[in-house]
Amino acid sequence: MKMNKPLYNQEQRARRDATVWTLVQGILAPIQFLVCLISLSLVLRYLITGDGYALATISVVIKTLFLYLIMLTGSIWEKVVFGKYLFAESFFWEDVFSMLVISLHSLYLYFLYDGGMSQRGLMYLALAAYTSYFINAGQFIYKLRMARLQMSKGVAA
C-alpha cells in the first residue's frame, strides 16, 4: 500500500511534535505491547496446562486497562494533532479497527463479570482480542513507517 498523501501537514506535524501526548503514546505503546506478550504467555499456559487461570485472568484485565488508557490518551493526542478525537482521516481505518479491538477486550470483561462463559471460553476470547490487537498494532506501525519513509524522501509527512 502506497501512501500518496502525507500523514501530517506542516501544522499537524508541529502540533504532534509540541504535545506531551506524543511522548505519552510513545511510552504507553511499548509497555502495552510487553503487557500483552506477558499476558499472552499466561493465557497460553492456562490453555495448554490447565494451570494458572487466576494469573491469566488478572493479566487480561491489566492488559485491557492498558488498552483503555492508551485509547483514551490516543484520542486526546488525535484531537490535539488533527482536531478530532477519533477517525481523523490520517488514521481512519486504524481507528475503525481499534473499535473491534476495544470491543473484544470489553466483551471479555463483560463475560468475566457476568459469568456467562467458561474459563476456557474466556481465554479463547482473550486470544481473539489479542489477535485483533496485534493486527491493529501492525496497522499503526506500518502507517508510521510509511510516513517516516515519506519524510526521508522529502515529502511533508
N, C-alpha and C positions, 0 to 999 in steps of 0.2 A: 504494500500500500504506500503510495507516494503522497506526501503532504504538499499540496500546491500552495495553500495559504499558510502564512506564518502562524505559529501557535499564539504568539503575543504581538500586538502592535507596540510601538515605542512607549506609549503611555502605560499600557498594561505591564510591560516589562519593567518600567520604572517603579510602578506600584508593587509588583511582585518582589523586586529587589529591596524595596524600602520597608515592607511589612514584616513584623515579627512572626506572622503566621506562616511565612515560608520556612523559617527556621523550625517552628513548631512541627510542621508537616515533615520536614527533613529528619527530625528526631523521632517522631512517633512512628513513621512508616517502617524503619528497620526494627524498632522494638516490637511493633505488632507482628512483623514477619517472624521474628525469633519466637515470640509467644506462640504463634500459630504452629511453628515447627515442633516446639516442645509439646504442645497440646496434641498435635497430630500423632506424635510418637506414643503418647499416653493413651489416646483413643485406640490406635492400632494394637498396642499392648493388651488393652482390655479385650478387643475383638479376637485376638489370636489366643490369649491365655485364659480369658475369663476373670483375670485378676485386675484390681486397681480401678474399679468402677468409680468410687468416690473421688479419687485423684483425677481421673479423666474428666469427670463431670465438673469439678472445680476449675480445671484448666479450660474447658469450653466456656464456662461462664466468664472467666477472666479474659479470654480471647474476645468474647462478644462485647464485654465492657470496653476493651481497647478499640474494637471496631466502632462502637458508638462514639467514643471520644474522637477518633480520627475523622469520622464522618461529620461530627459537629464542627471541629476545628477546620476541616477541609471546606465545609460550606461557608464558614466565615472567611477563609482565605479566598475562595471563589468570589464572594461578594466584594471584598476589598479590591481584588485584581480585575474582575470582569463586570462588577455591578449587579450580579445575580447570585443568589445563594446556591442554586443548583442549575444544571442544564445550560450553562454558558456554552456558546457554540463550539469553543475550542475543546471542551471536554464533555460534550453532549452524550455520546454513546458510552463513554466510561461511566458517567453518572447514571445513565439508564441501567447499565449492568450492575452498578453499585446497589441499586434498589433491589435487585434479585439477591445479592449477597446479604444485605441487611435483612431482607425478608426471611431468608433461610435461617439466619442466626436467631432472629426473633421468634420464628416458629419453634426452634429448639428450646428457647426459654419458656415459651408458652406450654409446650408439651411436658417439659420438665416440671413446671409448676402444676399443670393440670393433672399429671399422672396418667394421661390417656395413651401413652406409648411405652412399649417395653424398653428396658435398658439397652438392649442391642439395637432396637429401632432408633432410639435417641442417638446412639453412637453413629449409626449409618446416616442419620440426618446431619450430624456434625460433619461427617465426611463430605456430604453433598455441599454443605455450607463452605467448607474449606476448599473444595474443588472450585466452587464459584469464586471464592476469594483469590485463589491463585490465578485464575483466568483474568480477573479484574486487575490484579496487581500487574500482570503481564501487559494488559492494555495500557496502563499508565506508564510503565517502564518503556514500552515501545514508543508511545507518543512523545515522551520526554527525550528519548534517544533521537527520534526524527527531528525534533526541534533543535537539539544540540548539533546535529549534522547540518541543518539549515543555517544555523549561526556560523558554523565553521566555513560554510560556502559563501558567507556574506549576505545571506537573506536575513532580514529582521525577524528573528524567531522570538 
